[in-house]
Amino acid sequence: MWAATAKLMSKLLSTVILLGGGLLIVAARNPRIRRRLGQIQALGRNAAHENYVGEVRTQFTLHETARFSEGTLVYGSGEIHIAEGTYLGRHCYVCAQPAAARIDIGRDCAISHNVHIRTASYRKDGDFVQAVQSDLEWANIRIGDRVWIGAHVFITGGVTIGDNSIVGANSVVTRDVPPNSIVGGVPARLIRSKDPS
């Protein structure tokens, strides 16, 4: 009972600080007051983020050392597993949909900001109206260990990215990436293989 009440109060307080702090920052003419109000608003954002991370950890399997930045959403009715030491930057989307879908992200991965990792998509054939009304196409995604993914990358369902690989910024990964590879482009293609030593 107390845990649920404390959690609700924490959410409410962080929301009030975020909304009220934003208005006061704009209204305050004194730079010192604006700076102090900005610090208070940052505390509210941090509290809201920590609350969200706690909710994600109860729904999915995230190692205690796995972390993600503010604005990143981890959601869906499927399974999501993120191993130790992995980091996701700001405003990433990790979505396992439908319930049978699974996303596995290995250990010690560095995933930059605005990366989309999504198991499901509309069907590509036929009229768009029919695609929206029909079932989604989906497949599991597996990202190996020590993978570096650049900013603004989109990873589609059915892809496996091998260990120790790099995906260049602004790439769309539509097929498997072998281990020790550097890929990039739309769609992502092999640029070169890495020397694993």
Buried (B, 14 or more C-beta within 10 A) or exposed (E): EEEEEEEEEBBEBBBEBBEBBBEBBEEBEEEEEBEBBBEBBEBBBEBBBEBBBEBBBEEBEBBEEBBBBEBBBBBBEBBBBBBEBBBBBBBBBBBBBEEEBBBBBBBBBBBBBBBBBBBBBBBEEEEEEEBEEEEBBBEBBBBBBBBBBBBBBBBBBBBBBBBBBBBBBBBBBBEEBEBBBBBBEEEBEEEEEEEEE
